[in-house]
Amino acid sequence: MTKPEINEEFTEKVPCELFESLLGQTIVSIDRKYDDDELIFTTKDNVYIMYHDQECCEGVWLEDVCGDFEDIINSPILMAEVAVNDKIKDGDVDEYLDECSMWTFYKLATQKGSVTLRWVGTSNGYYSVSVDFEKKDD
């Protein structure tokens, strides 16, 4: 069984104010925790956590990191955007995915380069497949 191909026609930018607030900030470190499905972004002023609280009938995981984290560390963030895709190309069998499936792309760029984080979420349709991005309290 091959994994279905993402249909680029259905990828759309979505607002995510907290993630987009990284624009202009400088990330000084990125740490991966808990089987790589939690990322901790430390900027000069704040700490942010990207994760998903798993429920019984769904799964959300960091599927792919495209780029090198070193390219976005210690350089001001020039792009911070989120895009989602919940469709697969016509003709692909949906056996790989559950009833509700979504890819979420988190894109960060600096003058040195860019990183795209691709999260995948699947569920029976009842549980959330979204990724949380939160500012950690001091």
Secondary structure, DSSP 8 states (H G I E B T S, - for coil): -----B-GGG-EEE--HHHHTTTT-BEEEEEEETTTTEEEEEESS-EEEEE----TTEEEEEEEEEE-GGGGBSSB--EEEEEEE--B-TT--TTSS-SEEEEEEEEEE-SS-EEEEEEEEEESSSS----EEEE---
